[in-house]
């Protein structure tokens, strides 16, 4: 079970939101690259970046901060003799040119969210053009998918879309329960497992992680197809220690690797 620190970018800063509300942003660092290094030193094996401004604008808005993070990650990997530390990125990615540019910059996985729901043809094209590099982000509440930075409900069932996108060739699915994100109310294990059982590709859980008990609960169902969990406010506010939690997850899941 991979614990993946989230670095949410707003106006070049590292922040956390409550339930996706841009007006409820807590700034945790003025230097996102320094924050990335902090999590790497704590044992992170993958990073999750979100361009929050981009998610709302529909185009990249924090590219300078993203490039700075990538350089830090690459320098750290080289220094430690690690071949690669994957970095996944979502937020405002709506065209193939943007995907290509980010992959050229060193991003490992591109997360397509709103665009996948509103324009499935784009997701299909992206999977064809960049096989193995596309993750789909499904943000849901009560089983229904939300779009546009969670501001609109689509009416689509999560599992229906997941099966459809699996057929396109997406690498994995980031599943976020938006009712719990940033609230540290506990992961929606039942819904996450239900989704994982419905598809063959890996699921990355997101939303609501509060403490070690949440990580242990996910480890208990990892065999259903859950490969990781994105950690946000919990690791920033200290209710979850990333290093010890990853160590515990490794012990429970026999040293899962990125």
N, C-alpha and C positions, 0 to 999 in steps of 0.2 A: 504494500500500500504506500503510494507516493504522497507525501505532504507537499503541496505546491503553494508557496507564498504568493499572495496577490499584491501587485503594485498597481494601484489605480491612479491614473494620471489626470490631473485637472489643473489647467493653466501652468503646466510645467512642474507641479508639486505632486508629492505622493499623499493621497487622501484616502479616506474611507467614507462611504455613504451609508445612510440607513434607508433600506428598501428602495434604493435607486434614486433617491431624491437629491438633486444637485444642490438644493438649498440647505441640506443637512449634511454637509461635508465637513469632516474633521481632518485638518492637515496634520500628518504625522512626520513629514520631512520636506524640507525645501530642496533636498538633493536626492532625487530618486535613484541615481547611480550609486550613491553611498548606501542607500537603503538596500539596494540589490546586493551589494557586497556584504552587508550585515547578514542577510539571510543565507548567502552562500557560505559564509564562515560558520553559520549555525547548522550547516549540513544540508541545505536545500539542494536537490538534484534536478530541479526544473523550476522555472519561474513563469508566472502568469501575469501578463501585462494587459491593462485595459486603458485605451484612450477614451476617457469619459467625454471630453469635449467632442471628440470625433463621433462617438456614438450618437450624440444629439444633433451634430451638424451634418452627419452623413458623409464626412470626408476627414482624412487625417488632420489632427490639430496639435499633436505632441511629438512630432517626429524628432525634434532635437533631443528631447529627453530620452526617447526610445533609443536613438543612436548612442547616446552617452551610456545608457544601461548596457547595451550590447557590447560596447568596447570594454566596459568593466568586466562583464561576464567572460568575454574571450580572453582578456588578460589574466583573470583569475584561473581559468581552466588551464591556460598555458603554464602558469606558475605552479599549479598543483599537479601537472602532468595528466590532466583529464582530457580525454579526446574531445568530448562535447558535453556542454550543459545546455539542454534544450530550453528554448524560450518560446512561449506561445503568446500570441497577441490578438486581441479583438478590439472592436470599436471603430465604427465608421468605414469599414472596408466594403466597398460597393462595386469595384471593378478589377479586372484582371491585371491591369497595369500597376495598380497599388499593391496587389499581392506580389507581383514579380519584383517590385522595388523593395518591399520589405524582406522577401526571401533573399534577395541579393545582398541586403544589408546584414543578414545573419540571423533573422528570425527563423525558427525551425518549423513552427506550426502557425498557420493563420486560422483564427476563429471567425467564422461567418455566422452571424446571428439574424438580425432583422432582414438582411438581404436574402437570406436563405428562405425565409417564410414568404416574403413579398415577391421574390423573383427566383423561384426554384431553378429556372434555366441558368441563371448566373452561377448558382452553386454547382450544378451539373457540369458546366463548362470549366469551373475552377478545379473540380476533382479530376477532370480529364486532362487539363493543362498542367496541373501540379500534383500528380498522384503521391499519396503518402504525406502530403503537407497540409491538408485541409481538415479542420475540426469544425463541427457544427455546434453552435451554442443554442440550446433550447432553454428559454427562461419561462417558467410556468407558475400558474397559481390555480389550485384546484383542478389540475390536469389539463388546463387550457394554456396555450402558448401566448406570451406577450411579446410585443415588438416596440421599436422606437424608444430604447432606453426604459422599457417597462411602462411607458406612458399609455400604450394602447393594447387592448386584448384582441387577439385575432379570431378566436372561436375555434381554432384548430386543436385537435387532441394531440398531446405530446407523443403518445405511442404511435399514432398514425403517421405523423411527420417523421419520427425517428426511423420507422421501417422504410419509408420512402427514401430518405436521405442515405440510409445504409446501402440501398440499391445503387445510389450514385457513386459510392466508393469513398465516403468520408472516413477518415482515419479513426475518429472516436467522437463522442458526444460529451460536451460539458452541460450538465443538467443542473439548473439553479432553481430552487424554490424561492421565488421572489418575496413570498410572504415572510420568509425567515432571514433573508440576506441582510447582513449588518446588524441583526437583532440578537445574535448569539443565543437563539432559542432552541438550539439543537437541530441536527440534520434530520430531514424528512426521510428516514431510512426506508419506510414502507414504499413510498413513491419511487425512490431511487432504485430499489431492488426490482420493483415491478417493471420499470423501464429497462433495466439491465437484462431481465429475463426475456424481454420481448425482442431483443436484437442480439446479434452475435459480436458486434464491435464493442470495444471497451467504453465504459461510462466513467466520467470524472465527476464526482459529486461536488456540489457548491451550494453555499448558503446555510447559515445558521450554526456553523461549528463553534462550539463554546469551550470545550475542555477535553481532557484525555478520554473521558468516557465516550464522547462522540467518535473519536478516532478508533477506539476499541470496538465500538458497535459496527463501524464500517469494515474493520478488519474481519469481523465475524462473518460478514456477507461478501467478502472480496471474491470468493469463488463463483458468485453469481455473474461476475463480469465487471466489477468495479475496480478500476486500476489506480485511482488516486482521489484526492480531495483537495480542493482549493481552500486555503486558510487566509482569512482577512483580519477582521477586527480582533479576533481572539488572540492572535500572535502579536498584534500591535499593542493591545491593552494588557497582555500578560496573563490571560486566563488559560492560555495554552503555551507551553514552552516548546518551540519548534524542534530543538535538538533532542530533547528527551522523548518527545512524542514520536519523532521519526525512528528513534532507537527502539521504542516500544512496539511500533508498527512493524519494524523489521523482525523483531523477536516473534511477533504473532503470525507473521506471514512469510517467515523463512527468508528474510533479506530480499524483498522485492526490489528490483532496480528500475531506473528510468528507461 
